[in-house]
Amino acid sequence: MQTRTMVAAMAAALLAVAVPARAQEARTMPPVEFGGRVGGIGSVIGGAPLSGGVVTVRLTPRFAVEGDIAVTPTVNVAVWSGTGGFYQAGMRGRILGSREGVEWFWTAGVSGVFGESHVSGDSVRLFDRWTIDVPDRRDRIVTAPVMPTVGTGAIVPLASHLAVRADLRVLVTPAGPGVQTFVGLSVPIGRFGVSPRKQ
């Protein structure tokens, strides 16, 4: 919960600073965007920080397809270490009424989980009485993308080749609903620009 609150506050602050006062301008969007971001996930069973990237390919001025990946930090406990994350494929659509240098959008898609764990072969002493020999073992898992997700967010250009992006996303997991929040930077192939708004 603390991670989610912190990332949401960061996103709100960045958006408040970056929104330009462009009363008569509409922004043109590049055909492809690459983004890096940080954030977190929170659910009824706990939370974790996330970091990763997103690729956006615009199909029309209003709609785009996206793929993204988010990874948790590596956790080390005694002879065990592990990491994991989420991947997603989906759609992004511009919300009507977006203007003045901000594109508000919705997202929808499906998400899957991946992970890797490693147990180092070693002898473990328990309660200063027993010694257990632990065999070396490595496990990997990748699930099918079956968890539905919906979300919303905003993109604010800082320059012709740089923008701030913030996302809020809800996903349905077997353990219950979870909330992901992200804030980061997007770099286009092409440029973020402005064009005169038609009267």
C-alpha positions as CSV (number, residue, x, y, z in Angstrom):
1,M,0.0,0.0,0.0
2,Q,2.8,2.4,0.7
3,T,4.4,1.7,-2.7
4,R,1.1,2.3,-4.4
5,T,0.5,5.6,-2.6
6,M,4.0,6.8,-3.3
7,V,3.8,6.1,-7.0
8,A,0.4,7.7,-7.3
9,A,1.7,10.9,-5.6
10,M,4.7,11.0,-7.9
11,A,2.5,10.6,-11.0
12,A,0.1,13.4,-9.8
13,A,3.1,15.7,-9.1
14,L,4.7,15.1,-12.5
15,L,1.5,15.6,-14.3
16,A,0.7,18.9,-12.5
17,V,4.2,20.3,-13.3
18,A,4.3,19.1,-16.9
19,V,0.8,20.2,-18.2
20,P,1.4,23.1,-20.6
21,A,-1.1,25.9,-21.0
22,R,-2.0,25.4,-24.7
23,A,-5.6,26.7,-25.1
24,Q,-5.8,26.4,-29.0
25,E,-3.5,23.6,-29.8
26,A,-4.0,19.8,-30.3
27,R,-1.2,17.4,-30.0
28,T,-0.1,15.0,-32.8
29,M,1.1,11.6,-31.6
30,P,4.0,9.5,-33.0
31,P,3.3,6.1,-34.6
32,V,5.6,4.2,-32.2
33,E,6.6,4.9,-28.6
34,F,9.1,3.2,-26.2
35,G,8.7,3.8,-22.5
36,G,10.5,3.0,-19.2
37,R,8.7,3.2,-15.9
38,V,8.6,2.4,-12.2
39,G,5.7,1.6,-10.0
40,G,4.1,-1.1,-7.8
41,I,1.3,-3.5,-7.3
42,G,-0.9,-3.9,-4.3
43,S,-3.5,-6.5,-3.5
44,V,-5.2,-8.2,-0.5
45,I,-2.2,-10.5,-0.2
46,G,0.5,-7.8,-0.2
47,G,2.4,-5.6,-2.6
48,A,5.7,-5.2,-4.4
49,P,7.6,-2.6,-6.4
50,L,7.8,-3.0,-10.1
51,S,9.9,-1.6,-13.0
52,G,9.8,-2.3,-16.7
53,G,9.0,-1.0,-20.1
54,V,6.1,-0.6,-22.6
55,V,6.0,-0.5,-26.4
56,T,3.1,1.3,-28.2
57,V,2.2,1.0,-31.9
58,R,-0.5,3.4,-33.0
59,L,-3.1,2.0,-35.4
60,T,-5.2,5.2,-35.8
61,P,-5.1,8.7,-34.2
62,R,-7.3,7.2,-31.4
63,F,-6.3,3.6,-31.0
64,A,-3.0,1.7,-30.4
65,V,-1.8,-1.7,-29.5
66,E,0.6,-2.1,-26.6
67,G,2.9,-4.7,-25.0
68,D,4.5,-4.3,-21.6
69,I,6.6,-6.1,-19.0
70,A,7.1,-5.3,-15.3
71,V,9.6,-7.1,-13.0
72,T,9.9,-7.3,-9.2
73,P,13.3,-7.0,-7.4
74,T,15.2,-10.2,-6.6
75,V,14.4,-11.6,-3.1
76,N,17.0,-13.5,-1.2
77,V,16.1,-15.7,1.8
78,A,18.8,-18.0,3.1
79,V,19.6,-20.4,0.2
80,W,16.6,-19.3,-1.8
81,S,16.4,-16.4,-4.3
82,G,13.6,-15.5,-6.7
83,T,12.2,-12.9,-8.9
84,G,9.1,-12.5,-11.2
85,G,6.7,-10.1,-12.8
86,F,3.9,-9.5,-15.2
87,Y,3.6,-9.2,-18.9
88,Q,0.6,-7.8,-20.8
89,A,-0.8,-7.3,-24.3
90,G,-3.7,-5.0,-25.0
91,M,-5.2,-1.9,-26.5
92,R,-4.9,1.8,-25.7
93,G,-7.6,4.3,-26.7
94,R,-7.6,8.1,-26.5
95,I,-10.4,9.5,-24.3
96,L,-12.5,12.0,-26.2
97,G,-12.0,15.6,-25.0
98,S,-8.2,15.2,-24.5
99,R,-6.6,18.5,-25.3
100,E,-4.3,21.3,-24.1
101,G,-1.2,19.2,-24.3
102,V,-2.5,16.1,-22.4
103,E,-3.7,12.8,-23.9
104,W,-6.0,11.0,-21.4
105,F,-6.4,7.3,-22.3
106,W,-8.0,4.0,-21.3
107,T,-6.3,0.6,-21.6
108,A,-7.6,-2.9,-21.7
109,G,-5.9,-6.2,-22.2
110,V,-4.8,-9.6,-20.7
111,S,-1.9,-10.2,-18.4
112,G,0.3,-13.2,-17.5
113,V,2.8,-14.0,-14.8
114,F,6.4,-15.2,-15.1
115,G,9.0,-16.1,-12.4
116,E,12.2,-17.8,-11.6
117,S,13.5,-19.2,-8.3
118,H,16.9,-20.7,-7.4
119,V,17.9,-22.9,-4.4
120,S,21.6,-23.0,-3.9
121,G,23.0,-26.4,-3.0
122,D,24.2,-26.1,0.6
123,S,23.9,-27.4,4.1
124,V,21.4,-25.6,6.3
125,R,21.6,-25.7,10.1
126,L,18.2,-25.7,11.8
127,F,17.9,-24.6,15.5
128,D,21.5,-25.4,16.0
129,R,20.5,-29.1,16.2
130,W,19.9,-30.5,12.7
131,T,21.8,-30.1,9.4
132,I,19.9,-30.5,6.2
133,D,21.6,-30.9,2.8
134,V,19.7,-28.8,0.2
135,P,20.1,-29.8,-3.4
136,D,20.8,-27.2,-6.1
137,R,17.6,-26.4,-8.0
138,R,16.3,-23.8,-10.4
139,D,12.6,-23.4,-11.4
140,R,10.9,-21.2,-14.0
141,I,7.3,-20.5,-14.7
142,V,5.3,-18.6,-17.3
143,T,1.5,-18.6,-17.3
144,A,-0.8,-17.9,-20.1
145,P,-2.1,-14.3,-20.4
146,V,-5.5,-15.0,-18.9
147,M,-5.9,-12.3,-16.3
148,P,-8.1,-9.4,-17.6
149,T,-7.0,-5.8,-17.0
150,V,-8.5,-2.4,-17.4
151,G,-6.9,1.0,-16.7
152,T,-6.5,4.7,-17.4
153,G,-3.8,7.2,-17.6
154,A,-2.3,10.3,-19.2
155,I,0.6,11.3,-21.4
156,V,2.1,14.8,-21.2
157,P,4.8,15.8,-23.7
158,L,7.9,17.6,-22.2
159,A,9.6,18.0,-25.5
160,S,9.2,16.8,-29.1
161,H,11.0,13.6,-28.3
162,L,10.1,13.1,-24.6
163,A,6.9,12.7,-22.6
164,V,5.7,11.7,-19.1
165,R,3.3,8.8,-18.8
166,A,1.3,7.8,-15.8
167,D,-0.9,4.6,-15.6
168,L,-3.4,3.2,-13.1
169,R,-4.4,-0.4,-13.9
170,V,-6.7,-3.0,-12.2
171,L,-6.1,-6.7,-12.9
172,V,-8.1,-9.7,-11.8
173,T,-5.9,-12.5,-10.4
174,P,-6.8,-15.9,-8.9
175,A,-6.1,-14.4,-5.5
176,G,-8.4,-11.4,-6.1
177,P,-8.2,-8.0,-7.7
178,G,-4.9,-6.1,-7.7
179,V,-3.9,-2.5,-8.6
180,Q,-0.8,-1.5,-10.5
181,T,0.5,2.1,-10.7
182,F,3.3,3.3,-13.0
183,V,5.0,6.6,-13.8
184,G,7.8,6.9,-16.4
185,L,9.1,8.5,-19.6
186,S,8.1,7.8,-23.2
187,V,10.4,8.3,-26.3
188,P,8.9,8.2,-29.7
189,I,9.9,7.1,-33.2
190,G,8.9,10.3,-34.7
191,R,8.0,13.2,-32.4
192,F,5.4,14.5,-30.1
193,G,4.2,17.7,-31.6
194,V,1.3,20.2,-31.8
195,S,-0.9,21.4,-34.6
196,P,-3.4,24.2,-34.8
197,R,-6.8,23.2,-33.5
198,K,-9.6,23.4,-36.1
199,Q,-12.3,25.9,-35.2
